[in-house]
Amino acid sequence: MRPDLAVRTGDGRTPTAVADAKHKVEKGDGVLNADLYQALAHATVPGLREAHLVYAAGRRPARLHEVRGTTARPNGRGVRLYQHSLDLSREPAHPLSALREIAGRPAGADLLSRS
């Protein structure tokens, strides 16, 4: 199992960030458990503190899920799964801008409301 996007260290071996693109619309309640489990696996196997899910559409532009029982973060917080929804019905510049914002966000930054 591999994420759709993995940013790696200079030697190409160690992932520093992972994201999975979902070519579907986020569910009405915004929670797709199978997708969250997959993102959790993408984060925990290489020992990352977070992973990102990017949906083609959804009700909320962003959501944070902190996974209890995981302690990947030095402060004792669990692994964080960030869920992003793009609006692909808009001009291409808009979703591209949203992707740049996701990619440019520092790891561990508290930007989103929790679910």
C-alpha positions in Angstrom: 0.0 0.0 0.0 1.4 3.3 -1.1 0.1 6.9 -0.7 -0.6 8.8 -3.9 2.0 11.4 -2.9 5.0 11.0 -0.7 7.6 13.7 -0.1 10.9 12.1 0.8 14.3 13.1 2.1 17.1 13.8 -0.3 18.2 10.1 -0.5 14.6 9.2 -1.6 14.2 6.6 1.1 12.5 8.3 4.1 9.0 9.8 3.7 8.6 13.2 5.4 4.9 13.8 4.4 2.2 11.7 2.8 -1.1 12.5 1.0 -3.7 10.4 -0.6 -6.0 11.7 -3.4 -9.6 10.5 -3.3 -11.4 10.7 -6.6 -14.8 10.8 -5.0 -17.0 13.2 -3.0 -16.7 13.3 0.7 -19.7 11.7 2.5 -22.4 13.9 4.0 -21.1 13.6 7.5 -17.6 14.1 6.2 -16.3 10.8 7.7 -15.1 8.0 5.5 -13.7 5.5 8.0 -11.9 3.3 5.4 -10.1 6.4 4.1 -9.1 7.4 7.6 -7.7 4.0 8.3 -5.8 4.1 5.1 -4.3 7.5 5.9 -3.5 6.3 9.4 -1.5 3.4 7.9 0.3 5.8 5.5 1.4 7.9 8.5 2.2 5.2 11.1 4.2 2.8 9.0 7.0 5.3 8.3 6.5 6.9 11.8 5.0 10.2 10.6 2.9 12.5 12.8 0.3 13.3 10.1 -1.2 12.3 6.8 -3.5 14.2 4.4 -6.6 13.0 2.5 -7.6 15.2 -0.5 -11.1 14.8 -1.9 -12.5 16.0 -5.2 -15.4 17.7 -3.4 -17.0 17.9 0.0 -19.1 19.9 2.4 -16.2 21.5 4.4 -12.9 22.7 2.9 -10.9 21.1 5.8 -11.2 18.9 8.8 -8.8 17.5 11.4 -9.0 14.1 13.0 -6.7 13.3 15.9 -6.3 9.6 16.4 -6.5 8.6 20.1 -4.2 5.9 21.3 -1.3 6.9 19.0 1.5 9.0 20.4 3.6 9.9 17.3 4.0 13.5 18.6 6.5 14.5 21.3 3.8 16.4 23.2 1.7 13.2 23.5 -0.8 14.1 20.9 -2.0 11.4 18.5 -1.4 11.1 14.8 -3.3 13.8 12.9 -5.2 13.1 9.8 -6.1 16.2 7.7 -9.0 15.9 5.4 -9.2 18.5 2.6 -12.0 19.0 0.0 -11.3 20.8 -3.2 -13.9 22.6 -5.3 -13.2 21.3 -8.8 -16.2 23.2 -10.2 -14.3 26.5 -10.0 -11.6 27.9 -12.3 -8.4 25.7 -12.2 -6.5 28.4 -10.4 -8.7 27.9 -7.3 -8.0 24.2 -6.6 -4.3 24.7 -7.6 -4.1 27.5 -5.0 -5.7 25.2 -2.4 -3.2 22.5 -3.1 -0.3 24.9 -2.8 -1.7 26.0 0.6 -1.9 22.4 1.8 1.7 21.6 0.5 3.1 24.8 2.1 1.6 24.2 5.5 4.3 23.3 8.1 3.9 19.8 9.6 2.0 19.9 12.9 0.6 23.4 12.5 -2.8 23.7 14.2 -4.9 25.1 11.3 -8.1 23.2 11.3 -11.1 22.5 13.6 -11.2 19.1 15.1 -13.8 16.5 14.5 
